[in-house]
Amino acid sequence: MTHTVRTERVTFDSDGETLVGTLYRPDGQELRPAIVVTGSWTTVKEQMAAVYAQRMAEAGFVALAFDFTGFGESGGQPRQLESPARKIADIHHAITFLAQHSAVDAGRIGALGVCASSGYTAVNAADDPRVRSLVLIAPWLHDADLVQDIYGGADEVQKKMGLGLDALAQYEKGAAAHYVPAVSLTDPQAAMFGPFDYYLDEKRGAVPAWDNRFAVMSWPQWLTFDPHPAASRIKAPTVLVHSRDGAIPQGAEKFHAALGGPNALVWTSGTQFDFYDQDAKVTEAAGIAARHFTETLT
C-alpha cells in the first residue's frame, strides 16, 4: 500500500541551536513508527534525505529529514562545518523530537543514513537504545587506511589536516571561517574535486537550498572520524545496501563483519550517485529499507 503523504515544516533544539526539518506524514490518525533520515556530507534536507523520507512515508512511516547544525535553514556557526560529533548529536536530538511527537510511537523509531551520514547514524545507534532499527544506504564508512587511499596517501592527508588546523586556529582568533567549494571541476582545493555530476546538476543535487561551500576547518574532524569501533555495539537490527561500483564498498564489508546484532549486507548494482536520486535505484533501496523497518518496527 502506498500512502498519501503530507509534509510540514518543524523545528527542534540541538544543544541550543534551532534545527529546521521537514516532517513527512502518511495519511491516517494512528500512532506510527518513525524514521530519521539523513543524507551525505555537506548536504541539506532537500537533497537525498528528502528522497528517502518521502519513500518511507509512502510506506507508512513518519519520516523526518532535517538540516544539520550550520547547514541549510538550521542555526549554528560556523556554517558548512562537517563535524561528525556535532552531526551525531543532531541525530540524537532529532530522535528526541520524533519520540515526543504526537503522531509517533516512541517505542518504534528507526534511522536511515545515506552515504556519509551512515557513519554518523551508526555511531548514534550504538549508544542510543531508542534506535530500534537501522538502515545504511550506499554507506561511506571510512577508517584511517581508507582515508589514505581516498585522499592520496599519508602526506596528502597530513596536508589537509594542516590546512584544517590552521583554519581553525585563525577562526578561534576571530577571523572569518575559511571556505573552499564543496564540489568543483576546476578548484583542486575543493572538498570534492572532479566530475561529481550529482552536485553540479541543477536538476539533481545542485538545489537552491544547498550552499556549495566547505569549511576548511572541517578536515581534521572528517579525516579522523572512524565509525568502525561502533559496529560491535550496535544491537538494533541493521541492513546495509551497497554496490561494488559505489563508494568504498570495502568499508561496508568491514563494518558489516563487525556488527554486534542481527544484520544483513545487500549487494546491488549502480554507482554511488544512483542511490541519491535515480528512480530505479532509489525504489530498490527504499524498498529494502521499508521491508526491514516493517519487519523490525511494526
N, C-alpha and C positions, 0 to 999 in steps of 0.2 A: 504494500500500500504506500502510495506517495502522498504525503500530507501537504496541504496548503500551508504556506509559511508567511508569517508577518514579522517585520523587524521593528525594533525600537532602539533609540539611542539611550545608552545608560552610562553612568559614571560610578566609580568606586575609588576608595582610597588605597594607596600603596605607600606606606611609610611616609605619609604626609603629602604626597603628590596625588593630584586628581587624574585618574586614568579614564579614558573615554573608550567605550566599546559599542559594538552592535550586538544586540541580543536577537537571536533567530528563534522564533517560537512556532511550533507546529499547531495546527488547529486543535480544538478540544480544550476542556477545562480541567482535566485530571492532572494530578501531580505527575511529573515526568522525570526520567533520568536526564542528566545534563552532561555536556561535553565542553571543556575549554579547548579552543582550537588556536594554534599559534603557527606562524609561518617562518620563513627563512631569515637569516641575519639581514640587517639593515632595512627590513620591510615594514609595511604598515598593514592595518587590518583590511584594507580594501584589496589586497593582493591575494595570495594563495589561502590565507586564513578565511577570507570571505567565501572562497570557492567551496572549501570543505565544510565550513559552518552551515552553508546553505544545504549541502547534501545531507549532513547529519540531521538537520531539522526536517527535511523532507522524509527522512527515515523514522521520524517520531521523537527525536531528542531535542531538548532545549540546548542551543549551542551559543557560545559566546566567543566572538572574535574581538580583540581589543588592541589598542596601541600601547606598546611598552613605554615606560618612563623615558621621556626625551624624544619620542617619535610621534609623528602624526599630530593628532589633536590632543594628546596627553601632555600634562605638565612635566616639568623637570628639566634641569640643566646639568651638564652640557647637553646640547641636542646631538642626536645621532651617535651617542656613545654606545658602542657594542660591549656592554658589561654583562657577562654571564651571571654574576652574582646578583646584579640588580634585576635582570630579567627573570631569574629563578624566583626571586622574592615577589615580582609582579605576578607570576603564575600562581604562587601560593595565595596571594590576595584575591586574584580572580576566582579561585576556587572558594574562598570565603564568601565572596559576593554571590556566587551561584548557590552555595549551601544555605544562604539566608534568603534567597528569592522565593516569593510565594508560589511560583509555578514549578519549583524544583523539589524533588525528593532528595533530601540532603544525604541520604544513605546510598544513593546511586549516582555517583559522579565519576566521570572518566576524563581522560586527557588525550588529545591528538596533536602530535607535533609533526611539522613538515620541515625537512632539511635540517638547518642548524638548530632550530628550536626543539628538535627531537632530543638533543642533549640536555637542554635546559629543562624540558618537560620530564625527562627521565630522572634527572637529579632531584627534582622536587618530589617525584613519585616515590623515590627511595626513602624519603623522610616524612612523607605526608600520607598518613593512613586513610585520609578521606578520598584519595585517588584509588578507586576500586577496579579500574580497568585502564589499559594503556595501549595506544596505537602509535607507531612511529613510521611515517611515510617518507620514502626516499631519504632516510636518516643520514645526516652528516655527523659522524661520531669519530672525531679525530683523537689521537693521542700524540705524544711527543715525537714518535717516529714518523707518523703520518704527516705531522706538521712540517717536518724537514723535507719529506718527499714532495709535499704540495708547494712549498714556498721556496724551493731551490737550494736546499741544503742548510747546514748549520750557520754558515756565515751570513746568508741572506736573512735567516730568522733572527739572528742577533742584530743585524742592521735594522730590521723593522722594530725589534724590541727597543733599540736605542732611540729611534725616531719617536716612538711612543712615549718613552720615559722623558725625553726632552720636552715633548709637547705637554705632558702632564706637569712637569716642573714649571714651565712657563705659565700654564693656566693657574697653578696654585699661587704664583706670584702676582696674579691679577691680569695677565694678558688674555686676550680673546682666545677661545678654543681654535686650534688649527685644524682645518679640514682639507681633505682631498676628495675627488669623486668616489662614490661607492663603486661605480662602473664607468669605464671609459675605453674607447677604441684607440685613443691617442696619448693618454697620460699614463706613463708606466708607474706613477706613484699611486694610482687608483687601487682601492681595495680589491677590485676585480678588474684586471687589465686584459682586454681581449674581446672577442665577439660573443659576449653574453647576451644573446638576442632577446631573451625574455625581458630583461630590464631596459633595453634600448628601443623597444617597440611600443608605441603608444596604444596599440590595440591589445597589448598583453600586459606587461608589468610596469610600463612607464606611465602610471596613472597620475593624475594631478596631485593626489594626496601624498605621493612619495617624493621625498627630497633626496636627490642623488648626491648625498654627502656622507662622508665617513670621518668621524673624529679620530685624528691620528693617535690620540692618547688611548684609543681602544686596543692598539696592537698587543701590549703586554697581557692584558686580560684575556683577549681572544686566543692568542698563541699558546698560553699556558693552561687554558681550560682543558680539562680531561674528564669526560663523563664516565669513563670506563670503571673506575672504582665503585661507582654507584650501582652497577648492574647486579651484583650479588645481593644487594639489599632490597631490590625490588621484589615485592611479593605479589603485587597485583598481576593478574593475567595479562600477558603482553604479546602483541603481534607486531613484527617488523615487516614492511612491504618495500622491496627494493628491486633494482635491476643491475645486472652485471655491467650495463652501459651507463649507469648512473654514477654519482659522485662517491668516491671512496667506498665501494662495496665491502672491501676488506674490513673497514671499521664496523660495519653492521654485523659481519660474521663474528668478529671478536667479541662484540658486545653481546650478541645473542648467546654465544657459548658460555658467557659468564652469568647469565640471568639466574636469579635465585628462585623464581616462581614459575608457574605454568607459562609456556611461551611457544611461539612459532615464528619462523622466518620464511616468508613467502617470496619466492623469486618470480619476477615477471619480466617484461621487456620494456624498452623505451629509454630515452635519455632523461637526465635529471629534470630538465625544464618541462618535459612532457607531463610529469607528475604535478606541475604547478597549475596548468590551465587547459591542457588538451583534453577534449571531452571524453574520448575513448579511454584514455589512461586514468583520468580522474574518476570516471564511472567505475572502472575496475577497482582502483584503490579504495575509493569511498565505499564501494560495495563490500569489500573485505572488512573495512573498518566497521561498517554498520552491522554486519553479521556478528563480528566479535563483540561489539558493545551490546547487541541484543542478547547474545548468549550469556554475557557476564554481568549485565546490569538490569535485566528485566526478568 
